[in-house]
Amino acid sequence: MPRELIFLVDTSGSMNGAPLDQGKEAMKRCLAALDPRDAFGVMNFCDDVTSLSASPLPATAENVKKAVEY
């Protein structure tokens, strides 16, 4: 059964350093484990909230690469 995951990443000042690095690494591992039938979204919050896309994306290699770069 396809899955849909939403990653919410806190990039505020209190997360600088090891906490943010650990969160990014965990997200990369989760993204790598997705099947192309799965979908995902990435939201970032600090002073405001931004997102990689307006709706969840299929977990294709291209979209996973975009998420890692985001």
JOQUITA-V939228 format. One record per backbone hydrogen bond with DSSP energy under -1.0 kcal/mol. NH is the residue of the N-H (numbers start at 1). CO is the residue of the C=O. Records with the same first field share a line. If there is no record, write none. Layout:
# JOQUITA-V939228
NH = CO / CO
This chain:
# JOQUITA-V939228
5 = 39
7 = 41
9 = 43
11 = 45
15 = 12
16 = 13
20 = 15
21 = 17
22 = 18
23 = 19
24 = 20
25 = 21
26 = 22
27 = 23
28 = 24
29 = 25
30 = 26
31 = 27
32 = 28
33 = 29
34 = 31
38 = 35
39 = 3
40 = 57
41 = 5
43 = 7
44 = 50
45 = 9
46 = 48
50 = 44
52 = 42
57 = 40
59 = 38
60 = 58
64 = 60
65 = 61
66 = 62
67 = 63
68 = 64
69 = 65
70 = 66
